[in-house]
Amino acid sequence: MDIKENISLAKHTTFKIGGSARYFCIAKSKKNLIEAIKLAKQKKLPFFVLGGGSNVLALDKGYNGLVIKIQNSKFKIQIFMLKQE
């Protein structure tokens, strides 16, 4: 998996706005996605998983972390919230 630096987010959103991601990669498989998330956690980097780029507004100041763009239409992302007691 290729991780690039300072990639314009405007090129990856439908609104064509936004600054650069400090780090950026494309996940074409489940294995790529897991590798990218593990790397972000090891490096203590914030990460953002980007789908097709619609309904997303990227800030002009950019994102100081890893943006992982999903390039596989078969992915299904589910978010689980844990309740603290």
PAMAR-771742 format. One record per residue: residue in one letter; x, y, z of N, C-alpha, C in turn. Coordinates in nm, 2 decimals, decimal comma. Layout:
<rs>
code;n_c1;n_c2;n_c3;ca_c1;ca_c2;ca_c3;c_c1;c_c2;c_c3
a;X;Y;Z;X;Y;Z;X;Y;Z
...
</rs>
This chain:
<rs>
code;n_c1;n_c2;n_c3;ca_c1;ca_c2;ca_c3;c_c1;c_c2;c_c3
m;0,09;-0,12;0,00;0,00;0,00;0,00;0,09;0,12;0,00
d;0,05;0,22;-0,08;0,13;0,34;-0,10;0,07;0,45;-0,02
i;0,15;0,51;0,07;0,10;0,62;0,15;0,18;0,75;0,10
k;0,10;0,84;0,06;0,15;0,97;0,00;0,14;1,08;0,10
e;0,22;1,19;0,08;0,21;1,30;0,17;0,16;1,42;0,09
n;0,09;1,51;0,17;0,04;1,64;0,12;-0,04;1,63;-0,01
i;-0,15;1,55;0,00;-0,24;1,53;-0,12;-0,36;1,61;-0,10
s;-0,39;1,69;-0,21;-0,51;1,78;-0,21;-0,64;1,69;-0,19
l;-0,72;1,73;-0,09;-0,85;1,66;-0,07;-0,95;1,71;-0,17
a;-0,93;1,83;-0,23;-1,02;1,88;-0,33;-1,04;1,78;-0,44
k;-0,93;1,71;-0,47;-0,93;1,62;-0,59;-1,01;1,49;-0,56
h;-1,05;1,48;-0,43;-1,12;1,35;-0,39;-1,26;1,37;-0,33
t;-1,31;1,50;-0,35;-1,45;1,52;-0,30;-1,53;1,58;-0,42
t;-1,66;1,56;-0,41;-1,75;1,61;-0,52;-1,76;1,76;-0,52
f;-1,74;1,83;-0,40;-1,75;1,97;-0,40;-1,62;2,04;-0,45
k;-1,51;1,96;-0,46;-1,38;2,01;-0,51;-1,32;2,12;-0,43
i;-1,33;2,11;-0,30;-1,28;2,21;-0,21;-1,20;2,14;-0,10
g;-1,11;2,21;-0,03;-1,04;2,16;0,08;-0,89;2,16;0,06
g;-0,82;2,16;0,17;-0,67;2,16;0,17;-0,61;2,02;0,15
s;-0,49;2,01;0,20;-0,42;1,88;0,18;-0,43;1,79;0,30
a;-0,43;1,66;0,28;-0,41;1,57;0,39;-0,26;1,55;0,41
r;-0,22;1,55;0,53;-0,08;1,52;0,56;-0,03;1,39;0,50
y;-0,12;1,29;0,53;-0,09;1,15;0,47;-0,22;1,11;0,40
f;-0,20;1,03;0,29;-0,32;0,99;0,22;-0,29;0,85;0,15
c;-0,39;0,76;0,16;-0,37;0,63;0,09;-0,50;0,59;0,04
i;-0,50;0,49;-0,05;-0,62;0,43;-0,11;-0,62;0,29;-0,07
a;-0,74;0,25;-0,01;-0,76;0,11;0,03;-0,84;0,04;-0,07
k;-0,79;-0,05;-0,14;-0,86;-0,13;-0,24;-0,91;-0,26;-0,19
s;-0,87;-0,30;-0,07;-0,91;-0,43;-0,01;-0,92;-0,41;0,14
k;-0,98;-0,51;0,20;-0,99;-0,51;0,34;-0,86;-0,51;0,41
k;-0,76;-0,59;0,35;-0,63;-0,59;0,40;-0,56;-0,45;0,40
n;-0,58;-0,38;0,29;-0,53;-0,24;0,29;-0,58;-0,15;0,39
l;-0,71;-0,16;0,42;-0,78;-0,08;0,52;-0,73;-0,11;0,66
i;-0,71;-0,24;0,69;-0,66;-0,28;0,82;-0,52;-0,23;0,84
e;-0,44;-0,25;0,73;-0,30;-0,20;0,74;-0,29;-0,05;0,77
a;-0,37;0,03;0,70;-0,37;0,17;0,71;-0,41;0,21;0,85
i;-0,52;0,15;0,91;-0,56;0,19;1,04;-0,46;0,15;1,15
k;-0,40;0,03;1,13;-0,29;-0,01;1,22;-0,18;0,09;1,22
l;-0,14;0,13;1,10;-0,03;0,23;1,09;-0,06;0,36;1,16
a;-0,18;0,41;1,14;-0,23;0,53;1,20;-0,22;0,52;1,35
k;-0,27;0,40;1,40;-0,27;0,38;1,55;-0,12;0,37;1,60
q;-0,04;0,30;1,53;0,10;0,29;1,57;0,17;0,43;1,58
k;0,14;0,51;1,48;0,21;0,64;1,47;0,13;0,75;1,55
k;0,02;0,71;1,61;-0,07;0,79;1,69;-0,12;0,91;1,61
l;-0,16;0,88;1,49;-0,21;0,98;1,39;-0,36;0,97;1,39
p;-0,43;1,08;1,39;-0,58;1,07;1,36;-0,60;1,02;1,22
f;-0,71;0,95;1,20;-0,74;0,91;1,06;-0,88;0,93;1,03
f;-0,91;0,94;0,90;-1,04;0,96;0,85;-1,06;0,87;0,73
v;-1,17;0,79;0,74;-1,20;0,70;0,63;-1,30;0,77;0,53
l;-1,26;0,79;0,41;-1,33;0,86;0,31;-1,39;0,77;0,21
g;-1,52;0,78;0,18;-1,58;0,69;0,08;-1,57;0,75;-0,06
g;-1,68;0,78;-0,12;-1,68;0,84;-0,26;-1,65;0,99;-0,26
g;-1,65;1,05;-0,15;-1,62;1,19;-0,14;-1,74;1,28;-0,15
s;-1,86;1,23;-0,16;-1,98;1,31;-0,16;-2,03;1,34;-0,02
n;-2,09;1,46;-0,01;-2,14;1,51;0,12;-2,03;1,52;0,22
v;-1,91;1,56;0,17;-1,80;1,59;0,26;-1,74;1,73;0,23
l;-1,72;1,80;0,33;-1,66;1,93;0,32;-1,52;1,93;0,39
a;-1,42;1,94;0,31;-1,28;1,93;0,36;-1,24;2,08;0,39
l;-1,18;2,10;0,51;-1,14;2,23;0,55;-1,02;2,28;0,46
d;-1,01;2,41;0,44;-0,90;2,47;0,36;-0,77;2,45;0,43
k;-0,77;2,44;0,56;-0,64;2,42;0,63;-0,59;2,28;0,62
g;-0,67;2,19;0,57;-0,63;2,05;0,55;-0,66;1,96;0,67
y;-0,60;1,84;0,66;-0,62;1,74;0,77;-0,48;1,69;0,81
n;-0,45;1,71;0,94;-0,32;1,67;0,99;-0,32;1,53;1,04
g;-0,35;1,44;0,95;-0,35;1,30;0,99;-0,35;1,22;0,86
l;-0,41;1,09;0,87;-0,41;1,00;0,75;-0,55;0,99;0,70
v;-0,57;1,02;0,57;-0,70;1,00;0,51;-0,69;0,87;0,43
i;-0,78;0,78;0,46;-0,79;0,65;0,39;-0,91;0,65;0,30
k;-0,88;0,66;0,17;-0,99;0,66;0,07;-1,03;0,52;0,03
i;-1,15;0,48;0,04;-1,20;0,35;0,01;-1,22;0,35;-0,14
q;-1,16;0,25;-0,21;-1,18;0,23;-0,35;-1,23;0,09;-0,38
n;-1,34;0,05;-0,32;-1,39;-0,08;-0,33;-1,54;-0,07;-0,30
s;-1,63;-0,08;-0,40;-1,77;-0,06;-0,38;-1,83;-0,17;-0,29
k;-1,76;-0,28;-0,26;-1,82;-0,39;-0,19;-1,80;-0,37;-0,04
f;-1,72;-0,26;0,00;-1,70;-0,24;0,15;-1,83;-0,19;0,21
k;-1,85;-0,24;0,33;-1,96;-0,19;0,41;-1,90;-0,15;0,55
i;-1,91;-0,02;0,58;-1,85;0,03;0,70;-1,96;0,04;0,80
q;-1,93;-0,01;0,92;-2,03;0,00;1,03;-1,96;0,06;1,15
i;-2,03;0,15;1,21;-1,97;0,22;1,33;-2,04;0,17;1,45
f;-1,97;0,13;1,55;-2,03;0,08;1,68;-1,99;0,18;1,79
m;-2,09;0,22;1,86;-2,06;0,32;1,97;-2,07;0,23;2,10
l;-1,97;0,25;2,18;-1,97;0,18;2,31;-2,02;0,27;2,42
k;-2,11;0,23;2,50;-2,16;0,31;2,60;-2,08;0,29;2,73
q;-2,03;0,40;2,79;-1,96;0,39;2,91;-2,06;0,40;3,03
e;-2,03;0,33;3,13;-2,12;0,33;3,25;-2,04;0,40;3,36
</rs>
